[in-house]
Amino acid sequence: MVKDDFYEDYFVNYIELDKIYPECNKKEDEIASLINLKYGKNIASGKLEEYIQEINDIAFNNMIEEKFNTRVLLELLDCFKKRNDKRIKELVSDDATPSTIFEYILGIIWYRVSEKQGSLSGFMNLTLDANFLPKSHAPGGDADLVFNYQKTSSYPSHDLLLEATLSESTGQRQMEWEPVSRHLETHINTSQNKHDYVVFVASQLEERTLKTFRAMKVFTMDVKGESIGLKIIPLDIDLIKEIIIKDRKYSELYRIFEESYQSNLMGVDWYNYTLEKKLKN
């Protein structure tokens, strides 16, 4: 322990934490042994980080279940559409902007749609506080959220980039088209997976935005010698509400999105008949 007479010297000088408190200098295998002894676990030292992530995921999930039930999520979606920022902060947090909270809530919704596959905190490109509530969007220019899906009988292995905006103006297309398309193109160049795609969610979709994203199907890039278009699925808050109310799961949504993408329709007709109609029925 540090004697009282030496506290000032420690606080006004740069001294490594383990010099002040030797307890902080424990090795990973020592920490694992202490956890095993105290909680009756059998954690290998190399699995300590994995165990901590598992504990955090459990705590995060418990918080979501307590704080964000279906009724609250639907109310929040209405608040985003009406821009009732005061109520949004009351329901979530005062420490984040409405835009950051929108991304966070969409992440929670999509995590449930995906039947809680993987680690939600790992999917979010957000900084969270100690209570797992949002603080800010992490820097770096990446997609808002990236969900990883392993191959199943319903879909191939792929990543889904979930992008969100509260912009409603005629400038929505100008603000969102370039970064969303760039994020997807960059991601596919890295993953080399032609099945990766974007779901773009807006509080209210501007017509020119959905037309432009649909047109990206004819924007081709090379993936392992194959020429592919960019798959970007635009949705508005009303359709997200339909997904929640109808309790649709990701396997069903993937099929709807893929059929929509492969359709020959373009523009508003494409949106109305292959997305809106199917998701509302």
C-alpha positions in Angstrom: 0.0 0.0 0.0 1.0 3.6 -0.6 1.7 5.6 2.6 -0.2 8.8 3.0 2.9 10.9 2.9 3.8 9.7 -0.6 0.4 10.1 -2.3 1.2 13.6 -3.7 4.4 12.3 -5.2 2.6 9.5 -7.0 -0.2 11.7 -8.3 2.0 14.6 -9.7 4.5 12.3 -11.4 4.0 9.8 -14.2 4.4 6.4 -12.6 3.1 3.1 -14.0 0.0 1.8 -12.2 1.6 -1.5 -11.2 4.3 0.5 -9.4 1.6 2.1 -7.2 -0.5 -1.0 -6.8 1.5 -4.2 -7.4 -1.8 -6.1 -7.6 -2.1 -4.7 -11.2 1.1 -6.5 -12.3 -0.4 -10.0 -12.2 0.0 -12.2 -15.2 -2.8 -13.6 -17.2 -2.4 -17.1 -15.8 -2.5 -15.7 -12.3 -5.7 -13.8 -12.9 -7.3 -16.9 -14.5 -6.2 -19.0 -11.4 -7.8 -16.4 -9.0 -11.1 -16.4 -11.0 -11.1 -20.2 -11.0 -10.5 -20.4 -7.3 -13.1 -17.8 -6.4 -15.9 -18.8 -8.8 -15.2 -22.5 -9.2 -14.4 -22.1 -12.9 -11.8 -23.9 -15.1 -10.6 -21.2 -17.4 -7.3 -21.7 -19.2 -5.1 -18.6 -19.2 -5.3 -18.2 -22.9 -9.1 -18.1 -22.7 -9.3 -15.3 -20.2 -10.2 -12.6 -22.8 -12.9 -14.9 -24.2 -14.3 -15.5 -20.8 -14.5 -11.8 -20.0 -16.2 -11.2 -23.3 -18.7 -13.9 -22.5 -19.5 -12.3 -19.1 -19.9 -8.9 -20.7 -22.2 -10.3 -23.3 -24.4 -11.9 -20.6 -24.6 -8.6 -18.7 -25.3 -6.7 -21.9 -28.1 -9.1 -22.8 -29.6 -8.8 -19.4 -29.7 -5.1 -19.6 -31.4 -5.2 -23.0 -34.1 -7.5 -21.8 -34.8 -5.3 -18.8 -34.6 -1.9 -20.5 -35.7 -2.4 -24.1 -38.7 -4.7 -24.5 -40.8 -4.7 -27.7 -43.1 -1.9 -26.5 -40.1 0.4 -25.7 -38.4 -0.4 -29.1 -41.6 0.5 -31.0 -42.0 3.7 -29.0 -38.4 4.7 -29.7 -38.9 4.1 -33.5 -41.9 6.4 -33.4 -39.8 9.0 -31.5 -37.0 8.8 -34.1 -39.5 9.3 -36.9 -41.1 12.3 -35.1 -37.7 13.5 -33.8 -38.9 13.6 -30.3 -35.3 13.8 -29.0 -36.3 14.6 -25.5 -38.1 11.3 -25.1 -35.4 9.4 -26.9 -32.9 10.5 -24.3 -35.3 9.8 -21.5 -35.6 6.2 -22.7 -32.0 5.6 -23.5 -29.3 8.0 -22.4 -28.5 11.7 -22.1 -24.8 11.0 -23.0 -25.4 10.3 -26.7 -26.8 12.1 -29.7 -30.1 10.9 -31.3 -28.1 9.7 -34.3 -25.9 7.5 -32.2 -28.8 6.2 -30.2 -30.6 5.4 -33.5 -27.7 3.2 -34.5 -27.6 1.6 -31.1 -31.3 0.7 -31.1 -31.2 -0.6 -34.6 -28.3 -2.9 -33.5 -30.5 -4.2 -30.6 -33.4 -4.8 -33.0 -31.2 -6.6 -35.5 -29.5 -8.7 -32.8 -33.0 -10.0 -31.8 -34.0 -10.5 -35.4 -30.8 -12.6 -35.7 -31.8 -14.6 -32.7 -28.9 -13.3 -30.7 -26.1 -14.9 -32.8 -22.6 -13.6 -31.9 -21.6 -10.7 -29.7 -23.7 -7.6 -30.0 -21.0 -5.3 -28.5 -18.6 -6.7 -31.1 -21.0 -5.9 -33.9 -21.4 -2.2 -32.8 -19.0 0.4 -34.0 -19.9 2.5 -31.0 -18.4 3.4 -27.7 -20.5 2.3 -24.8 -20.4 3.3 -21.1 -20.1 1.0 -18.1 -23.8 0.2 -18.3 -23.6 -0.8 -22.0 -25.4 2.4 -23.1 -24.2 4.4 -26.1 -21.9 7.3 -25.8 -20.6 8.1 -29.3 -19.9 6.6 -32.8 -16.4 5.2 -32.9 -14.1 7.0 -35.3 -12.6 5.4 -38.4 -15.2 5.8 -41.1 -16.5 2.2 -41.0 -20.0 1.0 -41.2 -22.3 1.7 -38.3 -22.8 -2.0 -37.4 -21.4 -5.2 -39.0 -23.2 -8.5 -38.3 -21.3 -11.7 -39.2 -23.3 -14.8 -40.3 -22.0 -18.3 -40.6 -23.3 -20.5 -43.4 -26.7 -22.2 -42.8 -29.3 -24.0 -44.9 -31.0 -20.5 -45.3 -28.0 -18.4 -46.5 -24.3 -18.5 -47.3 -21.6 -17.2 -45.0 -21.6 -13.4 -45.2 -21.5 -10.1 -43.4 -24.3 -7.6 -43.2 -23.4 -3.9 -42.9 -26.2 -2.0 -41.1 -26.1 1.7 -41.9 -28.5 4.3 -40.4 -29.4 7.9 -40.8 -31.9 10.3 -39.3 -31.6 12.6 -42.3 -34.9 13.3 -44.1 -34.1 16.1 -46.4 -33.6 16.1 -50.2 -29.9 16.1 -49.4 -30.2 12.5 -47.9 -29.0 10.9 -51.1 -26.0 13.3 -51.3 -25.0 12.7 -47.7 -25.5 8.9 -47.6 -24.9 7.5 -51.1 -21.1 7.9 -51.2 -20.1 6.7 -47.7 -22.6 3.7 -47.7 -21.4 2.5 -51.1 -17.8 3.0 -50.2 -18.1 1.1 -46.9 -19.6 -1.9 -48.8 -17.1 -1.8 -51.6 -14.2 -1.5 -49.1 -15.6 -4.3 -47.0 -16.0 -6.7 -50.0 -12.5 -5.9 -51.2 -11.2 -7.0 -47.8 -13.5 -10.0 -47.2 -13.6 -11.1 -50.9 -17.1 -12.4 -50.2 -19.6 -11.6 -52.9 -22.5 -12.2 -50.5 -21.7 -9.3 -48.2 -24.3 -6.5 -48.4 -25.9 -3.4 -46.8 -29.2 -2.8 -45.1 -29.7 1.0 -45.0 -32.2 2.3 -42.6 -33.6 5.9 -42.6 -36.2 7.5 -40.4 -37.9 8.4 -43.7 -36.5 7.3 -47.1 -36.2 10.0 -49.7 -37.2 8.7 -53.1 -34.0 9.6 -54.8 -32.0 7.8 -52.1 -33.8 4.4 -52.7 -33.5 4.9 -56.5 -29.8 5.5 -56.3 -29.1 2.5 -54.0 -31.1 0.3 -56.3 -29.0 1.5 -59.2 -25.9 0.2 -57.5 -26.8 -3.2 -58.7 -25.3 -2.3 -62.1 -22.2 -0.9 -60.4 -19.9 -3.8 -60.8 -16.7 -4.8 -59.0 -14.4 -7.8 -59.3 -14.5 -10.5 -56.6 -12.3 -13.6 -57.2 -12.6 -13.1 -60.9 -16.4 -12.6 -60.9 -18.1 -9.3 -61.7 -20.8 -8.5 -59.1 -23.0 -5.5 -58.3 -23.5 -3.9 -54.9 -26.5 -5.1 -52.9 -27.9 -2.3 -50.8 -31.4 -2.8 -49.3 -33.0 0.5 -48.1 -35.7 0.4 -45.4 -37.6 3.0 -43.5 -38.7 3.0 -39.8 -42.2 1.8 -40.7 -40.8 -1.4 -42.3 -38.5 -1.9 -39.3 -41.6 -1.7 -37.1 -43.3 -4.3 -39.4 -40.3 -6.6 -38.9 -40.7 -6.3 -35.1 -44.5 -6.7 -35.0 -44.5 -9.7 -37.2 -41.5 -11.2 -35.4 -39.6 -11.9 -38.6 -36.3 -13.8 -38.2 -33.2 -13.2 -40.2 -33.4 -16.3 -42.3 -36.8 -15.1 -43.7 -35.5 -11.5 -44.2 -32.4 -12.8 -46.1 -34.7 -14.6 -48.5 -36.9 -11.5 -49.0 -33.8 -9.3 -49.5 -32.1 -11.7 -52.0 -35.3 -12.1 -54.0 -35.7 -8.3 -54.0 -32.1 -7.8 -55.2 -32.4 -10.3 -58.0 -35.7 -8.8 -59.3 -35.7 -7.0 -62.6 -37.7 -4.1 -61.2 -36.0 -0.7 -60.6 -36.7 2.5 -58.7 -39.9 3.1 -56.7 -41.7 0.0 -58.2 -38.8 -2.1 -57.0 -39.1 -0.8 -53.4 -42.9 -0.9 -53.3 -43.4 -4.4 -54.8 -40.3 -6.4 -53.6 -39.7 -4.9 -50.2 -42.6 -2.9 -48.8 -45.3 -5.3 -50.0 -43.5 -8.4 -48.8 -42.5 -7.0 -45.4 -46.0 -5.7 -44.7 -47.9 -8.9 -45.8 
